[in-house]
Amino acid sequence: MTEWRPIEVLLVEDDQGDILLTKEAFDFNKVRNRLNVVNDGEQAMAYLRREDGYADAPRPDLILLDLNLPRMSGMEVLREVKADSTLRMIPVVILTTSEAEEDIIHSYQLHANAYVSKPVDFEQFIRVVRQIDDFFVTVVKLPTHGQRP
């Protein structure tokens, strides 16, 4: 049996309320994974490329990405992540308020791994975060940190 290890989660979100909700959902669910947060698309890319003060940033095992971000949209971040050979294998879950069909289609065209609309109800939000966590920790096999670039 494989030993459980916490995964590094990068939340790319500019809404402080949604950041707090996600942190509370992790705490409420006793999620032992590490949640790192950046507030816009440019910060996300600097974090992922370990630039501009993020030289020691851990490589995320999972990215939770909002679409509506300042300075660089979530779609632009997704496009850059999936075009970068050192980042493309990191699963990206779009976690956004948008339910627009064109956003869903475009996200999958850019190779998002999942598209989840954020519930506005706290209890439903907790369930969604728990399901994402369960799926990516207990169901999906992720590469170990040492085997990734």
DRENTORKOL-3810 file (N, C-alpha, C; in nm, 4 decimals):
REM DRENTORKOL-3810
@n.u->0.0836; n.v->-0.1195; n.w->0.0000; ca.u->0.0000; ca.v->0.0000; ca.w->0.0000; c.u->0.0870; c.v->0.1244; c.w->0.0000
@n.u->0.0506; n.v->0.2216; n.w->-0.0785; ca.u->0.1267; ca.v->0.3450; ca.w->-0.0897; c.u->0.1047; c.v->0.4317; c.w->0.0332
@n.u->0.2139; n.v->0.4889; n.w->0.0820; ca.u->0.2053; ca.v->0.5770; ca.w->0.1984; c.u->0.1414; c.v->0.7091; c.w->0.1572
@n.u->0.0484; n.v->0.7588; n.w->0.2413; ca.u->-0.0175; ca.v->0.8857; ca.w->0.2120; c.u->0.0820; c.v->0.9987; c.w->0.2321
@n.u->0.0782; n.v->1.0944; n.w->0.1415; ca.u->0.1577; ca.v->1.2158; ca.w->0.1571; c.u->0.0696; c.v->1.3340; c.w->0.1230
@n.u->0.0877; n.v->1.4436; n.w->0.1941; ca.u->0.0072; ca.v->1.5612; ca.w->0.1596; c.u->0.0462; c.v->1.6103; c.w->0.0217
@n.u->-0.0512; n.v->1.6651; n.w->-0.0487; ca.u->-0.0204; ca.v->1.7230; ca.w->-0.1784; c.u->-0.0180; c.v->1.8752; c.w->-0.1644
@n.u->0.0582; n.v->1.9362; n.w->-0.2517; ca.u->0.0684; ca.v->2.0819; ca.w->-0.2569; c.u->-0.0407; c.v->2.1317; c.w->-0.3509
@n.u->-0.1259; n.v->2.2183; n.w->-0.2996; ca.u->-0.2338; ca.v->2.2756; ca.w->-0.3793; c.u->-0.2073; c.v->2.4242; c.w->-0.3955
@n.u->-0.2128; n.v->2.4709; n.w->-0.5189; ca.u->-0.2010; ca.v->2.6143; ca.w->-0.5449; c.u->-0.3388; c.v->2.6664; c.w->-0.5802
@n.u->-0.3905; n.v->2.7565; n.w->-0.4979; ca.u->-0.5172; ca.v->2.8237; ca.w->-0.5237; c.u->-0.4863; c.v->2.9586; c.w->-0.5877
@n.u->-0.5396; n.v->2.9797; n.w->-0.7076; ca.u->-0.5215; ca.v->3.1071; ca.w->-0.7767; c.u->-0.6567; c.v->3.1765; c.w->-0.7729
@n.u->-0.6690; n.v->3.2730; n.w->-0.6828; ca.u->-0.7988; ca.v->3.3346; ca.w->-0.6527; c.u->-0.7766; c.v->3.4759; c.w->-0.6028
@n.u->-0.8540; n.v->3.5715; n.w->-0.6547; ca.u->-0.8401; ca.v->3.7100; ca.w->-0.6115; c.u->-0.9460; c.v->3.7519; c.w->-0.5112
@n.u->-1.0533; n.v->3.6767; n.w->-0.4980; ca.u->-1.1617; ca.v->3.7124; ca.w->-0.4071; c.u->-1.1291; c.v->3.6627; c.w->-0.2658
@n.u->-1.1103; n.v->3.7583; n.w->-0.1740; ca.u->-1.0706; ca.v->3.7211; ca.w->-0.0372; c.u->-1.1755; c.v->3.6333; c.w->0.0311
@n.u->-1.3028; n.v->3.6554; n.w->-0.0012; ca.u->-1.4082; ca.v->3.5722; ca.w->0.0559; c.u->-1.3969; c.v->3.4274; c.w->0.0098
@n.u->-1.3677; n.v->3.4082; n.w->-0.1192; ca.u->-1.3521; ca.v->3.2724; ca.w->-0.1715; c.u->-1.2259; c.v->3.2058; c.w->-0.1180
@n.u->-1.1201; n.v->3.2846; n.w->-0.0970; ca.u->-0.9979; ca.v->3.2298; ca.w->-0.0367; c.u->-1.0295; c.v->3.1807; c.w->0.1039
@n.u->-1.0985; n.v->3.2637; n.w->0.1809; ca.u->-1.1357; ca.v->3.2259; ca.w->0.3173; c.u->-1.2241; c.v->3.1023; c.w->0.3175
@n.u->-1.3223; n.v->3.0978; n.w->0.2273; ca.u->-1.4091; ca.v->2.9798; ca.w->0.2174; c.u->-1.3299; c.v->2.8539; c.w->0.1861
@n.u->-1.2350; n.v->2.8644; n.w->0.0947; ca.u->-1.1536; ca.v->2.7478; ca.w->0.0583; c.u->-1.0686; c.v->2.7030; c.w->0.1767
@n.u->-1.0070; n.v->2.7982; n.w->0.2455; ca.u->-0.9277; ca.v->2.7641; ca.w->0.3640; c.u->-1.0163; c.v->2.6992; c.w->0.4708
@n.u->-1.1352; n.v->2.7565; n.w->0.4919; ca.u->-1.2274; ca.v->2.6989; ca.w->0.5906; c.u->-1.2721; c.v->2.5597; c.w->0.5492
@n.u->-1.2942; n.v->2.5395; n.w->0.4196; ca.u->-1.3331; ca.v->2.4072; ca.w->0.3710; c.u->-1.2201; c.v->2.3079; c.w->0.3941
@n.u->-1.0967; n.v->2.3483; n.w->0.3689; ca.u->-0.9830; ca.v->2.2599; ca.w->0.3963; c.u->-0.9778; c.v->2.2270; c.w->0.5450
@n.u->-0.9916; n.v->2.3293; n.w->0.6299; ca.u->-0.9886; ca.v->2.3083; ca.w->0.7753; c.u->-1.1058; c.v->2.2218; c.w->0.8209
@n.u->-1.2263; n.v->2.2532; n.w->0.7744; ca.u->-1.3471; ca.v->2.1809; ca.w->0.8135; c.u->-1.3372; c.v->2.0343; c.w->0.7752
@n.u->-1.2817; n.v->2.0095; n.w->0.6589; ca.u->-1.2697; ca.v->1.8725; ca.w->0.6097; c.u->-1.1455; c.v->1.8020; c.w->0.6625
@n.u->-1.0696; n.v->1.8730; n.w->0.7463; ca.u->-0.9455; ca.v->1.8184; ca.w->0.7992; c.u->-0.8504; c.v->1.7796; c.w->0.6860
@n.u->-0.8534; n.v->1.8574; n.w->0.5801; ca.u->-0.7658; ca.v->1.8327; ca.w->0.4662; c.u->-0.6229; c.v->1.8646; c.w->0.5096
@n.u->-0.5378; n.v->1.7671; n.w->0.4984; ca.u->-0.3994; ca.v->1.7854; ca.w->0.5426; c.u->-0.3090; c.v->1.8312; c.w->0.4295
@n.u->-0.3661; n.v->1.8534; n.w->0.3154; ca.u->-0.2859; ca.v->1.9024; ca.w->0.2045; c.u->-0.2483; c.v->2.0470; c.w->0.2291
@n.u->-0.1401; n.v->2.0892; n.w->0.1667; ca.u->-0.0911; ca.v->2.2250; ca.w->0.1868; c.u->-0.1539; c.v->2.3167; c.w->0.0829
@n.u->-0.2192; n.v->2.4217; n.w->0.1312; ca.u->-0.2843; ca.v->2.5183; ca.w->0.0424; c.u->-0.1996; c.v->2.6439; c.w->0.0346
@n.u->-0.1518; n.v->2.6742; n.w->-0.0851; ca.u->-0.0768; ca.v->2.7963; ca.w->-0.1123; c.u->-0.1665; c.v->2.8844; c.w->-0.1985
@n.u->-0.1613; n.v->3.0148; n.w->-0.1765; ca.u->-0.2531; ca.v->3.1061; ca.w->-0.2449; c.u->-0.1766; c.v->3.2187; c.w->-0.3132
@n.u->-0.2156; n.v->3.2462; n.w->-0.4377; ca.u->-0.1711; ca.v->3.3672; ca.w->-0.5073; c.u->-0.2973; c.v->3.4362; c.w->-0.5573
@n.u->-0.2881; n.v->3.5689; n.w->-0.5784; ca.u->-0.4076; ca.v->3.6485; ca.w->-0.6023; c.u->-0.4324; c.v->3.6947; c.w->-0.7446
@n.u->-0.3419; n.v->3.6648; n.w->-0.8355; ca.u->-0.3685; ca.v->3.7012; ca.w->-0.9749; c.u->-0.2889; c.v->3.6098; c.w->-1.0675
@n.u->-0.3177; n.v->3.6214; n.w->-1.1956; ca.u->-0.2553; ca.v->3.5338; ca.w->-1.2936; c.u->-0.1052; c.v->3.5520; c.w->-1.3062
@n.u->-0.0585; n.v->3.6762; n.w->-1.2976; ca.u->0.0861; ca.v->3.6999; ca.w->-1.3072; c.u->0.1585; c.v->3.6381; c.w->-1.1882
@n.u->0.1004; n.v->3.6513; n.w->-1.0685; ca.u->0.1601; ca.v->3.5874; ca.w->-0.9509; c.u->0.1613; c.v->3.4356; c.w->-0.9676
@n.u->0.0551; n.v->3.3811; n.w->-1.0242; ca.u->0.0477; ca.v->3.2363; ca.w->-1.0453; c.u->0.1636; c.v->3.1891; c.w->-1.1327
@n.u->0.1880; n.v->3.2593; n.w->-1.2422; ca.u->0.2956; ca.v->3.2177; ca.w->-1.3322; c.u->0.4326; c.v->3.2367; c.w->-1.2669
@n.u->0.4508; n.v->3.3451; n.w->-1.1901; ca.u->0.5768; ca.v->3.3648; ca.w->-1.1181; c.u->0.5967; c.v->3.2523; c.w->-1.0167
@n.u->0.4916; n.v->3.2162; n.w->-0.9452; ca.u->0.4971; ca.v->3.1066; ca.w->-0.8476; c.u->0.5360; c.v->2.9765; c.w->-0.9181
@n.u->0.4669; n.v->2.9455; n.w->-1.0267; ca.u->0.4914; ca.v->2.8194; ca.w->-1.0969; c.u->0.6299; c.v->2.8137; c.w->-1.1594
@n.u->0.6797; n.v->2.9284; n.w->-1.2026; ca.u->0.8134; ca.v->2.9332; ca.w->-1.2636; c.u->0.9231; c.v->2.9634; c.w->-1.1626
@n.u->0.8818; n.v->2.9803; n.w->-1.0367; ca.u->0.9736; ca.v->3.0085; ca.w->-0.9257; c.u->1.0556; c.v->3.1347; c.w->-0.9510
@n.u->0.9830; n.v->3.2412; n.w->-0.9845; ca.u->1.0427; ca.v->3.3714; ca.w->-1.0118; c.u->0.9882; c.v->3.4751; c.w->-0.9136
@n.u->1.0513; n.v->3.5925; n.w->-0.9126; ca.u->1.0002; ca.v->3.7094; ca.w->-0.8393; c.u->0.9591; c.v->3.6787; c.w->-0.6955
@n.u->1.0510; n.v->3.6290; n.w->-0.6167; ca.u->1.0225; ca.v->3.6024; ca.w->-0.4765; c.u->0.9636; c.v->3.4656; c.w->-0.4490
@n.u->0.9442; n.v->3.3846; n.w->-0.5514; ca.u->0.8893; ca.v->3.2500; ca.w->-0.5333; c.u->0.9940; c.v->3.1413; c.w->-0.5609
@n.u->1.1217; n.v->3.1744; n.w->-0.5467; ca.u->1.2293; ca.v->3.0797; ca.w->-0.5794; c.u->1.2166; c.v->2.9494; c.w->-0.5017
@n.u->1.1672; n.v->2.9560; n.w->-0.3792; ca.u->1.1547; ca.v->2.8362; ca.w->-0.2958; c.u->1.0130; c.v->2.7802; c.w->-0.2922
@n.u->0.9278; n.v->2.8259; n.w->-0.3804; ca.u->0.7884; ca.v->2.7793; ca.w->-0.3820; c.u->0.7839; c.v->2.6303; c.w->-0.4153
@n.u->0.7027; n.v->2.5560; n.w->-0.3414; ca.u->0.6900; ca.v->2.4135; ca.w->-0.3745; c.u->0.6156; c.v->2.3953; c.w->-0.5065
@n.u->0.6543; n.v->2.2955; n.w->-0.5806; ca.u->0.5846; ca.v->2.2649; ca.w->-0.7070; c.u->0.4477; c.v->2.2084; c.w->-0.6708
@n.u->0.3392; n.v->2.2697; n.w->-0.7194; ca.u->0.2063; ca.v->2.2183; ca.w->-0.6838; c.u->0.1771; c.v->2.0839; c.w->-0.7508
@n.u->0.1003; n.v->2.0026; n.w->-0.6799; ca.u->0.0501; ca.v->1.8770; ca.w->-0.7347; c.u->-0.0850; c.v->1.9007; c.w->-0.8010
@n.u->-0.1492; n.v->2.0117; n.w->-0.7651; ca.u->-0.2824; ca.v->2.0444; ca.w->-0.8136; c.u->-0.2984; c.v->2.1961; c.w->-0.8119
@n.u->-0.3598; n.v->2.2488; n.w->-0.9171; ca.u->-0.3893; ca.v->2.3921; ca.w->-0.9240; c.u->-0.5406; c.v->2.4093; c.w->-0.9254
@n.u->-0.5924; n.v->2.4904; n.w->-0.8342; ca.u->-0.7326; ca.v->2.5329; ca.w->-0.8341; c.u->-0.7326; c.v->2.6740; c.w->-0.8897
@n.u->-0.7925; n.v->2.6918; n.w->-1.0063; ca.u->-0.7777; ca.v->2.8163; ca.w->-1.0815; c.u->-0.9108; c.v->2.8846; c.w->-1.1066
@n.u->-0.9212; n.v->3.0080; n.w->-1.0593; ca.u->-1.0368; ca.v->3.0909; ca.w->-1.0924; c.u->-1.0144; c.v->3.1484; c.w->-1.2322
@n.u->-1.1215; n.v->3.1754; n.w->-1.3034; ca.u->-1.1083; ca.v->3.2323; ca.w->-1.4374; c.u->-1.0996; c.v->3.3839; c.w->-1.4359
@n.u->-1.1715; n.v->3.4467; n.w->-1.3446; ca.u->-1.1813; ca.v->3.5931; ca.w->-1.3406; c.u->-1.0738; c.v->3.6496; c.w->-1.2485
@n.u->-0.9567; n.v->3.6738; n.w->-1.3066; ca.u->-0.8424; ca.v->3.7215; ca.w->-1.2294; c.u->-0.7926; c.v->3.8537; c.w->-1.2847
@n.u->-0.7334; n.v->3.9376; n.w->-1.1971; ca.u->-0.6708; ca.v->4.0605; ca.w->-1.2471; c.u->-0.5345; c.v->4.0301; c.w->-1.3100
@n.u->-0.4901; n.v->4.1230; n.w->-1.3928; ca.u->-0.3568; ca.v->4.1248; ca.w->-1.4528; c.u->-0.3330; c.v->4.0156; c.w->-1.5562
@n.u->-0.3908; n.v->3.8994; n.w->-1.5400; ca.u->-0.3784; ca.v->3.7900; ca.w->-1.6365; c.u->-0.4922; c.v->3.6942; c.w->-1.6054
@n.u->-0.5767; n.v->3.6692; n.w->-1.7028; ca.u->-0.6961; ca.v->3.5882; ca.w->-1.6763; c.u->-0.6615; c.v->3.4423; c.w->-1.6478
@n.u->-0.7562; n.v->3.3721; n.w->-1.5888; ca.u->-0.7395; ca.v->3.2299; ca.w->-1.5649; c.u->-0.7194; c.v->3.1521; c.w->-1.6935
@n.u->-0.7872; n.v->3.1926; n.w->-1.8005; ca.u->-0.7699; ca.v->3.1258; ca.w->-1.9300; c.u->-0.6260; c.v->3.1424; c.w->-1.9792
@n.u->-0.5700; n.v->3.2629; n.w->-1.9603; ca.u->-0.4315; ca.v->3.2853; ca.w->-2.0017; c.u->-0.3349; c.v->3.2014; c.w->-1.9188
@n.u->-0.3606; n.v->3.1914; n.w->-1.7885; ca.u->-0.2777; ca.v->3.1069; ca.w->-1.7020; c.u->-0.2868; c.v->2.9618; c.w->-1.7488
@n.u->-0.4079; n.v->2.9133; n.w->-1.7699; ca.u->-0.4285; ca.v->2.7753; ca.w->-1.8159; c.u->-0.3537; c.v->2.7511; c.w->-1.9469
@n.u->-0.3649; n.v->2.8433; n.w->-2.0408; ca.u->-0.2965; ca.v->2.8299; ca.w->-2.1697; c.u->-0.1455; c.v->2.8186; c.w->-2.1494
@n.u->-0.0885; n.v->2.9050; n.w->-2.0641; ca.u->0.0566; ca.v->2.9029; ca.w->-2.0414; c.u->0.1015; c.v->2.7776; c.w->-1.9680
@n.u->0.0240; n.v->2.7351; n.w->-1.8696; ca.u->0.0594; ca.v->2.6141; ca.w->-1.7945; c.u->0.0623; c.v->2.4932; c.w->-1.8870
@n.u->-0.0409; n.v->2.4784; n.w->-1.9668; ca.u->-0.0508; ca.v->2.3605; ca.w->-2.0533; c.u->0.0439; c.v->2.3667; c.w->-2.1725
@n.u->0.0987; n.v->2.4855; n.w->-2.2044; ca.u->0.1960; ca.v->2.4984; ca.w->-2.3125; c.u->0.3397; c.v->2.4793; c.w->-2.2635
@n.u->0.3592; n.v->2.4778; n.w->-2.1324; ca.u->0.4925; ca.v->2.4685; ca.w->-2.0731; c.u->0.5230; c.v->2.3223; c.w->-2.0395
@n.u->0.6270; n.v->2.2678; n.w->-2.0988; ca.u->0.6578; ca.v->2.1253; ca.w->-2.0808; c.u->0.6897; c.v->2.0881; c.w->-1.9361
@n.u->0.7346; n.v->2.1838; n.w->-1.8546; ca.u->0.7646; ca.v->2.1526; ca.w->-1.7148; c.u->0.6426; c.v->2.1666; c.w->-1.6239
@n.u->0.5355; n.v->2.2284; n.w->-1.6734; ca.u->0.4164; ca.v->2.2521; ca.w->-1.5907; c.u->0.2943; c.v->2.1746; c.w->-1.6382
@n.u->0.2898; n.v->2.1351; n.w->-1.7640; ca.u->0.1662; ca.v->2.0840; ca.w->-1.8237; c.u->0.1076; c.v->1.9616; c.w->-1.7552
@n.u->0.1898; n.v->1.8834; n.w->-1.6856; ca.u->0.1326; ca.v->1.7647; ca.w->-1.6237; c.u->0.0679; c.v->1.7913; c.w->-1.4873
@n.u->0.0761; n.v->1.9148; n.w->-1.4395; ca.u->0.0069; ca.v->1.9493; ca.w->-1.3150; c.u->-0.1423; c.v->1.9579; c.w->-1.3448
@n.u->-0.2251; n.v->1.8800; n.w->-1.2756; ca.u->-0.3695; ca.v->1.8902; ca.w->-1.2997; c.u->-0.4215; c.v->2.0286; c.w->-1.2621
@n.u->-0.5081; n.v->2.0820; n.w->-1.3480; ca.u->-0.5684; ca.v->2.2123; ca.w->-1.3246; c.u->-0.7197; c.v->2.1944; c.w->-1.3172
@n.u->-0.7758; n.v->2.2320; n.w->-1.2023; ca.u->-0.9200; ca.v->2.2313; ca.w->-1.1836; c.u->-0.9665; c.v->2.3759; c.w->-1.1875
@n.u->-1.0524; n.v->2.4060; n.w->-1.2844; ca.u->-1.1112; ca.v->2.5391; ca.w->-1.2902; c.u->-1.2178; c.v->2.5422; c.w->-1.1801
@n.u->-1.2040; n.v->2.6367; n.w->-1.0875; ca.u->-1.2982; ca.v->2.6536; ca.w->-0.9768; c.u->-1.3454; c.v->2.7979; c.w->-0.9839
@n.u->-1.4631; n.v->2.8176; n.w->-1.0421; ca.u->-1.5056; ca.v->2.9527; ca.w->-1.0767; c.u->-1.6560; c.v->2.9696; c.w->-1.0596
@n.u->-1.6995; n.v->3.0921; n.w->-1.0561; ca.u->-1.8434; ca.v->3.1192; ca.w->-1.0481; c.u->-1.9092; c.v->3.1103; c.w->-1.1850
@n.u->-1.8297; n.v->3.1149; n.w->-1.2906; ca.u->-1.8857; ca.v->3.1142; ca.w->-1.4258; c.u->-1.9482; c.v->2.9795; c.w->-1.4602
@n.u->-2.0702; n.v->2.9857; n.w->-1.5104; ca.u->-2.1365; ca.v->2.8661; ca.w->-1.5623; c.u->-2.1585; c.v->2.8798; c.w->-1.7125
@n.u->-2.0901; n.v->2.9764; n.w->-1.7736; ca.u->-2.1059; ca.v->3.0031; ca.w->-1.9164; c.u->-2.0515; c.v->2.8866; c.w->-1.9980
@n.u->-2.1324; n.v->2.8395; n.w->-2.0900; ca.u->-2.0933; ca.v->2.7262; ca.w->-2.1744; c.u->-1.9633; c.v->2.7536; c.w->-2.2492
@n.u->-1.9451; n.v->2.8768; n.w->-2.2964; ca.u->-1.8217; ca.v->2.9076; ca.w->-2.3700; c.u->-1.6983; c.v->2.8984; c.w->-2.2812
@n.u->-1.7112; n.v->2.9330; n.w->-2.1519; ca.u->-1.5986; ca.v->2.9188; ca.w->-2.0585; c.u->-1.5666; c.v->2.7709; c.w->-2.0351
@n.u->-1.6705; n.v->2.6909; n.w->-2.0216; ca.u->-1.6506; ca.v->2.5467; ca.w->-2.0007; c.u->-1.5800; c.v->2.4858; c.w->-2.1219
@n.u->-1.6319; n.v->2.5141; n.w->-2.2406; ca.u->-1.5733; ca.v->2.4595; ca.w->-2.3636; c.u->-1.4296; c.v->2.5061; c.w->-2.3810
@n.u->-1.4068; n.v->2.6362; n.w->-2.3646; ca.u->-1.2721; ca.v->2.6910; ca.w->-2.3833; c.u->-1.1743; c.v->2.6308; c.w->-2.2822
@n.u->-1.2167; n.v->2.6125; n.w->-2.1583; ca.u->-1.1297; ca.v->2.5535; ca.w->-2.0557; c.u->-1.0858; c.v->2.4129; c.w->-2.0962
@n.u->-1.1809; n.v->2.3330; n.w->-2.1424; ca.u->-1.1453; ca.v->2.1967; ca.w->-2.1841; c.u->-1.0627; c.v->2.1970; c.w->-2.3120
@n.u->-1.0863; n.v->2.2913; n.w->-2.4008; ca.u->-1.0029; ca.v->2.3018; ca.w->-2.5210; c.u->-0.8578; c.v->2.3325; c.w->-2.4841
@n.u->-0.8400; n.v->2.4046; n.w->-2.3732; ca.u->-0.7055; ca.v->2.4373; ca.w->-2.3249; c.u->-0.6509; c.v->2.3298; c.w->-2.2304
@n.u->-0.7210; n.v->2.2179; n.w->-2.2209; ca.u->-0.6772; ca.v->2.0995; ca.w->-2.1460; c.u->-0.6908; c.v->2.1117; c.w->-1.9944
@n.u->-0.7914; n.v->2.1843; n.w->-1.9473; ca.u->-0.8229; ca.v->2.1808; ca.w->-1.8045; c.u->-0.8590; c.v->2.0368; c.w->-1.7700
@n.u->-0.8270; n.v->1.9952; n.w->-1.6485; ca.u->-0.8574; ca.v->1.8591; ca.w->-1.6067; c.u->-0.9988; c.v->1.8454; c.w->-1.5526
@n.u->-1.0553; n.v->1.9557; n.w->-1.5063; ca.u->-1.1939; ca.v->1.9556; ca.w->-1.4583; c.u->-1.2417; c.v->2.0997; c.w->-1.4517
@n.u->-1.3731; n.v->2.1149; n.w->-1.4587; ca.u->-1.4356; ca.v->2.2463; ca.w->-1.4505; c.u->-1.5442; c.v->2.2363; c.w->-1.3446
@n.u->-1.5309; n.v->2.3145; n.w->-1.2386; ca.u->-1.6245; ca.v->2.3094; ca.w->-1.1266; c.u->-1.6783; c.v->2.4504; c.w->-1.1018
@n.u->-1.8111; n.v->2.4640; n.w->-1.1020; ca.u->-1.8725; ca.v->2.5916; ca.w->-1.0660; c.u->-1.8803; c.v->2.6004; c.w->-0.9148
@n.u->-1.8353; n.v->2.7131; n.w->-0.8605; ca.u->-1.8352; ca.v->2.7316; ca.w->-0.7153; c.u->-1.9781; c.v->2.7440; c.w->-0.6640
@n.u->-2.0158; n.v->2.6594; n.w->-0.5707; ca.u->-2.1463; ca.v->2.6789; ca.w->-0.5070; c.u->-2.1409; c.v->2.8021; c.w->-0.4166
@n.u->-2.2512; n.v->2.8725; n.w->-0.4056; ca.u->-2.2541; ca.v->2.9895; ca.w->-0.3171; c.u->-2.2842; c.v->2.9487; c.w->-0.1732
@n.u->-2.3470; n.v->2.8340; n.w->-0.1542; ca.u->-2.3791; ca.v->2.7835; ca.w->-0.0212; c.u->-2.2535; c.v->2.7217; c.w->0.0414
@n.u->-2.2234; n.v->2.7625; n.w->0.1665; ca.u->-2.1016; ca.v->2.7167; ca.w->0.2337; c.u->-2.0963; c.v->2.5644; c.w->0.2444
@n.u->-2.2044; n.v->2.5016; n.w->0.2843; ca.u->-2.2027; ca.v->2.3558; ca.w->0.3018; c.u->-2.1793; c.v->2.2845; c.w->0.1688
@n.u->-2.2394; n.v->2.3355; n.w->0.0622; ca.u->-2.2143; ca.v->2.2767; ca.w->-0.0693; c.u->-2.0699; c.v->2.3018; c.w->-0.1133
@n.u->-2.0184; n.v->2.4203; n.w->-0.0821; ca.u->-1.8800; ca.v->2.4522; ca.w->-0.1154; c.u->-1.7863; c.v->2.3549; c.w->-0.0450
@n.u->-1.8129; n.v->2.3273; n.w->0.0821; ca.u->-1.7323; ca.v->2.2314; ca.w->0.1585; c.u->-1.7355; c.v->2.0942; c.w->0.0913
@n.u->-1.8539; n.v->2.0515; n.w->0.0490; ca.u->-1.8658; ca.v->1.9213; ca.w->-0.0190; c.u->-1.7847; c.v->1.9184; c.w->-0.1482
@n.u->-1.7899; n.v->2.0259; n.w->-0.2232; ca.u->-1.7152; ca.v->2.0320; ca.w->-0.3493; c.u->-1.5650; c.v->2.0221; c.w->-0.3231
@n.u->-1.5148; n.v->2.0989; n.w->-0.2267; ca.u->-1.3719; ca.v->2.0939; ca.w->-0.1947; c.u->-1.3336; c.v->1.9544; c.w->-0.1469
@n.u->-1.4178; n.v->1.8932; n.w->-0.0659; ca.u->-1.3912; ca.v->1.7566; ca.w->-0.0173; c.u->-1.3863; c.v->1.6582; c.w->-0.1339
@n.u->-1.4771; n.v->1.6718; n.w->-0.2289; ca.u->-1.4785; ca.v->1.5810; ca.w->-0.3440; c.u->-1.3549; c.v->1.6007; c.w->-0.4309
@n.u->-1.3136; n.v->1.7253; n.w->-0.4504; ca.u->-1.1910; ca.v->1.7509; ca.w->-0.5265; c.u->-1.0735; c.v->1.6869; c.w->-0.4542
@n.u->-1.0666; n.v->1.7095; n.w->-0.3229; ca.u->-0.9583; ca.v->1.6527; ca.w->-0.2430; c.u->-0.9602; c.v->1.5002; c.w->-0.2494
@n.u->-1.0769; n.v->1.4405; n.w->-0.2268; ca.u->-1.0865; ca.v->1.2944; ca.w->-0.2305; c.u->-1.0400; c.v->1.2397; c.w->-0.3641
@n.u->-1.0852; n.v->1.3019; n.w->-0.4709; ca.u->-1.0517; ca.v->1.2542; ca.w->-0.6039; c.u->-0.9014; c.v->1.2611; c.w->-0.6297
@n.u->-0.8405; n.v->1.3767; n.w->-0.6006; ca.u->-0.7000; ca.v->1.3942; ca.w->-0.6347; c.u->-0.6047; c.v->1.3332; c.w->-0.5327
@n.u->-0.6536; n.v->1.2970; n.w->-0.4139; ca.u->-0.5661; ca.v->1.2343; ca.w->-0.3148; c.u->-0.5855; c.v->1.0834; c.w->-0.3111
@n.u->-0.7089; n.v->1.0376; n.w->-0.3206; ca.u->-0.7322; ca.v->0.8946; ca.w->-0.3034; c.u->-0.7591; c.v->0.8189; c.w->-0.4324
@n.u->-0.8040; n.v->0.8849; n.w->-0.5365; ca.u->-0.8383; ca.v->0.8150; ca.w->-0.6602; c.u->-0.7283; c.v->0.8300; c.w->-0.7650
@n.u->-0.6880; n.v->0.9524; n.w->-0.7903; ca.u->-0.5920; ca.v->0.9813; ca.w->-0.8966; c.u->-0.4501; c.v->0.9536; c.w->-0.8478
@n.u->-0.3689; n.v->0.8985; n.w->-0.9339; ca.u->-0.2264; ca.v->0.8813; ca.w->-0.9055; c.u->-0.1532; c.v->1.0028; c.w->-0.9597
@n.u->-0.0828; n.v->1.0728; n.w->-0.8714; ca.u->-0.0037; ca.v->1.1888; ca.w->-0.9107; c.u->0.1433; c.v->1.1507; c.w->-0.9057
@n.u->0.2263; n.v->1.2096; n.w->-0.9905; ca.u->0.3701; ca.v->1.1816; ca.w->-0.9833; c.u->0.4246; c.v->1.2295; c.w->-0.8488
@n.u->0.5260; n.v->1.1606; n.w->-0.8001; ca.u->0.5874; ca.v->1.2052; ca.w->-0.6745; c.u->0.6737; c.v->1.3271; c.w->-0.7022
@n.u->0.6979; n.v->1.4053; n.w->-0.5979; ca.u->0.7746; ca.v->1.5296; ca.w->-0.6132; c.u->0.9106; c.v->1.5041; c.w->-0.6778
@n.u->0.9772; n.v->1.3985; n.w->-0.6390; ca.u->1.1123; ca.v->1.3715; ca.w->-0.6878; c.u->1.1167; c.v->1.3317; c.w->-0.8340
@n.u->1.0061; n.v->1.2920; n.w->-0.8918; ca.u->1.0066; ca.v->1.2465; ca.w->-1.0305; c.u->0.9597; c.v->1.3533; c.w->-1.1271
@n.u->0.9369; n.v->1.4723; n.w->-1.0778; ca.u->0.8940; ca.v->1.5807; ca.w->-1.1651; c.u->1.0057; c.v->1.6806; c.w->-1.1826
@n.u->1.0077; n.v->1.7475; n.w->-1.2975; ca.u->1.1111; ca.v->1.8496; ca.w->-1.3209; c.u->1.1002; c.v->1.9644; c.w->-1.2231
END
